[in-house]
Amino acid sequence: MLHEVTEGGGMGFCHTALPGLLPSGYHGPLVVALDSNVLIDIQQHGGELLNDTPPDVDDAYGADLAGLSDLLNLWLLRDIRFVLTPRSLTDAKHVTQSFLDRRVPSVDAIAASLAFQLGDWTVSPPSTGDAPGAIGDETGLPHGADRDLVLEAQAVGAHAFLTRDRLVLERVRLTGPSMAVIPPRRMAYELVGAGVTPFFGGTCGTRDCPYGDWSMPAPDMGKWGGLLSIFEDA
């Protein structure tokens, strides 16, 4: 269900336009698992990013926030499905009640937005339940939250794991189904390079493409509510 084409999700993407992110022959939503640092960025800076107000941060961090801004603006109208996995609730070294009070509503909000894109409220989001069984292996990271998050993202079928963690980006060694482990700036570069805009690009235009005669100008706007609700500066 996570990869099915739905009108409520909006126009998705095709492998031929994004071969570095999508599997061969694929037409559908772009599924992106979020690392905790990216979720925190959305919480703290989401409103600024959508308002094109760059936060006062260093250049490297600013580049990733600019990339995240591009992704959020595309997500508003295109079928990019942000997901979180069970480890997202307990990825701190010492989980405190204040941590959970802040994190749980954000995880639930992401799931609410996803439900509108799926078009089916009975489908459990990846963040619920037990951790999914690994379908690949990871040999570059130490055992712990980072490795668990990457393997869970792969197990739920994410096309990309979005992170700013330099250790993860430099050391991850993943086998099994292809999944990009990528920073926001790089993902935005891939999409822009493929000509993706809020209304056009990223599709193949072939006869069997479900987006060839897409008649929906915009997705179900209900998907905006969940994600936008976690903005701390809203």
Buried (B, 14 or more C-beta within 10 A) or exposed (E): EBBBBBBBBBBBBBBBBBEBBBBEEBBBBBBBBBBBBBBBBBBBBBBBBBEEEEBEEEEEBBBBBBBBBBBBBBBBBBBBBBBBBBBBBEBEEEEEEEBBEBBEEBBBBBBBBBBBBBBEEEEEBBBEEEBBEBEBEBEBBEEEBBBBBBBBBBBBBBBBBBBBBEEBBEBBEBEEEBBBBBBBBBBBBBBBEBEBEBEEBBBBEEEEBBBEEBEEEEBBEEBBEBBBBBBEEE
